[in-house]
Amino acid sequence: MNTAEEFEKVSELVEAWYAGISEGAMYDASTEEPDIAWQAILEILKRELTDDQRAFLAAGLMEDLLVWHGAAFIIRVEEEAKVNPRFNHLLGGVWRREMPKEIWERIEHARKEVW
């Protein structure tokens, strides 16, 4: 996290996600502020999640981030998947959608199981 403003944006996004009022905000972050979305994903994963929350995060914010910015984030995704079991599990709920084939293949290789 580089600035107090970024930290505040991430915190607001995480809290909105937990409050269930974030669908538009999450999509906007994943398309327009991918670094904020990335940090929010990592922060959300630090907490205990229900199966429904995990599915919503995988099929929502994580997928959108990878569809829009997969090339810019794939190295981070691969590295995080190696060291963070929760993140690796989250990747198991991501679908390809419009991701380029090369990015999708790297995601499939990085994750341990599909759910």
N, C-alpha and C positions, 0 to 999 in steps of 0.2 A: 504494500500500500504506500503510495507516494505522498499523498496530501490528506489533510483533514477533510477536505471536500469529498475526495474519493471514499474515505472511510465512512463518512456520513451517508453518501449515496448507497454504499453497500449495505450499511446497517438498515437504512430505510427500506431497501429492496427486500432484504431478508425478513424484516418484520412484516411487511406487506404480504409476502409470500405465505408466512405462517398464519396471517389473519384471513387469508383467502381472498384478498382484494387486489391481487397483483397481476392478473393475466395480461392486461395491456402493458403494464409497467415492465413485466418480465420480457415480453416480446420486444418492446422498445429497447430495453437494455441489451438483449441478445443481438439485435440488429444494428443499433447505433452506438452502444457503449460496451463493446465485448469484454473489455478488461474488468468493468464493473460486474458484468454478468458472471464472468469466470470466478471472481472473488466471492460473489454471492453464493455460487454453487458450492465452493469449498467451505464457506461458513455454514451453510445449511447442512452439509454433510457432517459437521461436527456434532450435531444434535441427533437425538434418537428420532427416527422417522417411522411412521406407519407404512405398511405396504402401499397404501393408496398415495401417500405423500411421495414415496420413492418413485412410484410409477409416474406421477404427475411431474416430478422434477426431471426424470429421464426423458419422457415423451414431450416435455415442454421446453424448459429453459436449456437443457443440455442439447437436445436435438436442434433447436433453433440456432444456438450458438455454432454448432458444427455445420449446419446447412449454410449459414451465412459467412462464417469465418473459419471453417475447418482447416484450410491451408495455413492460416496464421496461428492456429492453436494446436495442431496435431502433435507437435513435439511435446508441448506441455501436457497434453492428454496422455500420451504414451508414458511420459516420465511419472505423472501422478498415478497412473494405473499400476505401475510397478511397485510403488511405495505405500499406496493408500488402498487397503482392501475395500473400504466403503465406496470409494470412487470407482474402483474396478467393477464392483457389483453394479453400481449405477449404470455403467456402460452396457451392461447386459440387457437393459431395458430400452436402449436407444435403437431406433430403426433408421434405415438409410435415407428414406425420403429423397430429396434432391441432391444429396451429397455426391461429389465427384467419386468415381470408382476408386481412385487411388487413396482418397481419404477414408472411404468406407472399408477398404481392405486393411488399412492400418488399424482402424478401430477394431475390426474383427480379430486381428492378430493380438491386439493389446488386452482385450477382455478375456476373462477366463470362462465365463458361462453366460448363456443367453436365457432370459426369463420372460 
